[in-house]
Amino acid sequence: MGCKMQPILIVLGGFMNNIKTSELSDALNEMSVADIDHYYKENGINPGTELDKWYDYASDIINEKKQKKKEVLIRADIKEKYGYNLLSGQSRIGKRRDIIIRIAYAANFTLVELNRTLKLAGFSELYVKDPRDAFIYAVFAHRTSNNQVFKLNEELINHGFSKLQEVGKQE
């Protein structure tokens, strides 16, 4: 006999997965494993669906903000072809967390959007106990309209931090 759960609508495979993990955890804590199929059905979850890919999520946010990928890549100082390959999943990001930060900054992502993109790409969220991450956090939290990565790099250097790693730089 399963417990009654409030339906929690989540959409996997799209950028609208805005349900807090704690809410999902609470729902799962209140049920038995035998009720998992009911949980999937009530919440519109396809158990065969993967979580979002970082590049799909980032592309969705860029589109939602009515920005052109080409302009974002120019502001991010990433070669257009390489950037398009990144945002389509054709090029791998490897261990270069700064690529996500570049794209997110250039596309005017919020802190929530940046941290979600970092997590989807397999990186840790900004860690406020790390001085460089704390600085980047503060920049995202209190940014003005300027979203040119070279400005962020100038600020990082002025505060004694390394600039964002260069990748596929514009010519």
ABEGO torsion letter per residue (X at the ends): XBBBBBBBBBBBGBAABABBAAAAAAAAAABBAAAAAAAAAAAGBBAABBBBBAAAAAAAAAAAAGBBAAAAAAAAGBBAAAAAAAAAGABBAEABAAAAAAAAAAAGBBAAAAAAAAAAAGBBBBBAABAAAAAAAAAAAABBABABAAAAAAAAAAAGBBBBBBBGBBX
